[in-house]
Amino acid sequence: GGGGQKVQSLGSGFVIDAEQGIVVTNNHVIADADDIEVNFSDGITLKATLVGTDTKTDVAVLKVDPKGHKLTAVKFGDSIKMRVGDWVMAIGNPFGLGGTVTVGIVSARNRDINSGPYDDFIQTDAAINRGNSG
């Protein structure tokens, strides 16, 4: 008898609220997870709890306890002011091998990809490296 093998999934994410320890990643990265850990670039690993998911947009919101750790939240741009041709970057940690940055431009705004109720996407030509989900 016994259970099946444990499977490990890796993905990137970002802190959106440093004080509360709120982290966003892709839903498919944490889907069906028994345990979730967040590894930070300074070598710290914190256990995370799942706050919520949206499968339609493939987004998952996690919470870590930031006590004793200095987290830094990303600063969001203003998508209303964004224009086609603006520079953008994709930052990730594909397969946990180390940080990567790719750059590109905004190719289109208000892109409808017929994926469901949310069809107002920003399209970019910045390469999203394999394993960079999150």
Secondary structure, 3 states (H helix, E strand, C coil): CCCCCCCCCCCCEEEEECCCCEEEEEHHHHCCCCCEEEECCCCCEEEEEEEEEECCCCEEEEEECCCCCCCCCCCCCCCCCCCCCCEEEEEECHHHCCCEEEEEEEEEEEECCCCCCCCCEEEECCCCCCCCCC
